[in-house]
Amino acid sequence: MGNFCCSKDDDSTEIDTTTPITSQSIDHIRSRLAVLLKNVPSSWLGTTYPNDGRYVGRQRFLDEMLPLLNGNDEIKEENLAQFFPEDYVRLGSPLSTLLEMLRALEKGYSPSHVFCFASNALPVISVLLTATSTVYIYGAGEMKDDARVAMLKQVFKCDFKYTAGEPVEGEKGAIVLQISASVPDKKDLSPYVDAVASGDFLYIVNSKKVLLKDLKDAKGKMVRESIHTIRKRFGGAIPTPDALSLLKGEELPAKPNLDAFNTHLKELAGCATSQVAPLVTTTGLASLIACNLAALELGDHNVDILMASTAYGGSSQQTEILSKVSGQITKHTFGIQGKDDHVLEKITEALAAMKSGPRKPLTCVLIEYPTNPDMKDCDLTGLEAVLTDYKTSTGSRVVLCLDTTFSPISTPLKGLFTETPVMVWNSLSKSVSGGFTTGGSLVVNENKFAQQWLTRSHAYADLLDVHSKNCQLKILADNHMNTETRIENAHQNAVKAFRHLEAKVKTVSGQDMKVNFVTQAQLDKHVRPATFSFNLPPPAAIQSDNKAKAAFAQKFVDHLVTSYPKGIKPCVSFGQENTLVYVTVPATSTQGVISEEIKAKQAVGGIQLVRFSFPPRMDLSAFTAALDATLLKFYSPSAAN
Ligand SMILES: Cc1ncc(COP(=O)(O)O)c(C=O)c1O
């Protein structure tokens, strides 16, 4: 059929040399795509995808889909369900990747070189952020927005020049970025253009300059982030419902009424009277970037950020990227990996150490409440006293960002924080949406400075164009009201499962294992996660085998999943409104970007943490039967492991 190519290996095909396809073959692909869209598996529509062999990566996914669409083999739902480009929708979904592929083929670009964003600003910003030399921007009348340029130049320190006329060759290494309302065919592009940004899409021509993949050194240390990494840390791909509509040529939905949703978000944070409207963005991390940029502005572009070394990997990496590009943030961390490490104690120690360093105009403390992945508490009253003390003794303005994603119903602002500006940050991708879309929200307390902080966060969300899309708002408006029930029911399932697990491990291994779960004190404060983590004791057969112990948590998870695939999904995330238990080893999934040294400290006896997240409805006895059988397999006296 078509005479186009799709690179087998991005690294070996740096320059896009795709041969354009004929109009006949694109018509064939479009008609095959229409058939495919009638066979979309339901597993393609969620927010998390299996973290096993079906997670084949973006390139392999394209390599499977392209011949399928280009050929004539029957398109079967069960076959499609074997392939996922990513493990989480923020990184790209099967449908957003197909949309990228279609757009690429229509205009003669390589399918792996086209990225869509749930933002019309991030395609350009991602190029500027990943460039190491001057970017010459052509055709950018509407980009000459003062506030956006100020953000790009003063905060992101981007080096770019607007240029008129036909693109010409820049100095050696310079990047030529063309901005076009309609995308030119690749064959009609000036030979000097390295990438084209058009609306929510970025078309990369020269991937030596505009990176498809992160550049790392021999030790795996990040040298330069790729477009894909900026997209996943600042925003996300076009949401699945919109990708589906665009593939079908249908209209995108209108904005739903959000009055009840906005009120509910404030109530969940414990501050129904908060004056500034909540910020609601395309993903949780999009809220964090808006919040961090606003903090930077209010802190005279000179800010300390303190967070746990084992915080969610995305929060850590985003802060590092922002710190690296701006040179205006110093990231400090505190470790809470030890079983007996207390969050407040560790923050107090870290702030005490920071007192003797260069004090910044603003200090932002970011805490997961409760923490990821071991559900640790923080005494918020004690914390306010510690923050006030830091402010008094250093003169730095102290602000607090509370990530309540694990228990969004915990109302942390209720009756607390009269002095301290507090931002309650929540990834709506979990319990609030039920896992049906991604999203993020920011709500502040009544403190005047906090309100200014949120107002400026709204402005940065505008500049990044990361406000939630209407299709996402529709899902949120339809699902938020069940958040409390969903969380309470899921929490009850988690309680029953953790009691069962602790008892069974004792029986099969003879060893005591304490699951990391909320304490009575946390329950009294309305903290109700449905997630817990645990370090299994090393089975006798591998006691002295370090390699086997390092691999054990994943091996346990893999076996558990295969023993009950109907009720267990090997994947990240939590808060799901379904009947599946999500299981993962955070060290290799959600904490993928955290250093090995830091993660090693959360292993016990050489065995890494396993994390279980529970749904509101499930067959608990079938789950515990699978759990028991898996424990027996690894801990019975005859187990070889
Ligand atoms: C604790 C926590 N906070 C924030 C986030 C970021 O949310 P999102 O995936 O919606 O960007 C995550 C994502 O998994 C998380 O686990």
The ligand as an SDF file (V2000), in Angstrom:
LIG
                    3D

 16 16  0  0  0  0  0  0  0  0999 V2000
    0.5810   11.9360   45.3910 C   0  0  0  0  0  0  0  0  0  0  0  0
    0.4560   12.4640   44.0000 C   0  0  0  0  0  0  0  0  0  0  0  0
    0.4020   13.7870   43.8090 N   0  0  0  0  0  0  0  0  0  0  0  0
    0.3000   14.3240   42.5730 C   0  0  0  0  0  0  0  0  0  0  0  0
    0.2490   13.5310   41.4520 C   0  0  0  0  0  0  0  0  0  0  0  0
    0.1740   14.1550   40.0840 C   0  0  0  0  0  0  0  0  0  0  0  0
   -1.0880   14.0490   39.5450 O   0  0  0  0  0  0  0  0  0  0  0  0
   -1.4330   13.9190   37.9990 P   0  0  0  0  0  0  0  0  0  0  0  0
   -1.0910   12.5410   37.5850 O   0  0  0  0  0  0  0  0  0  0  0  0
   -2.8870   14.2050   37.9600 O   0  0  0  0  0  0  0  0  0  0  0  0
   -0.6230   14.9290   37.2790 O   0  0  0  0  0  0  0  0  0  0  0  0
    0.3040   12.1500   41.5990 C   0  0  0  0  0  0  0  0  0  0  0  0
    0.2500   11.2880   40.4110 C   0  0  0  0  0  0  0  0  0  0  0  0
    0.2220   10.0970   40.4580 O   0  0  0  0  0  0  0  0  0  0  0  0
    0.4230   11.5950   42.9090 C   0  0  0  0  0  0  0  0  0  0  0  0
    0.5150   10.2770   43.1080 O   0  0  0  0  0  0  0  0  0  0  0  0
  1  2  1  0
  2  3  1  0
  2 15  2  0
  3  4  2  0
  4  5  1  0
  5  6  1  0
  5 12  2  0
  6  7  1  0
  7  8  1  0
  8  9  2  0
  8 10  1  0
  8 11  1  0
 12 13  1  0
 12 15  1  0
 13 14  2  0
 15 16  1  0
M  END
$$$$
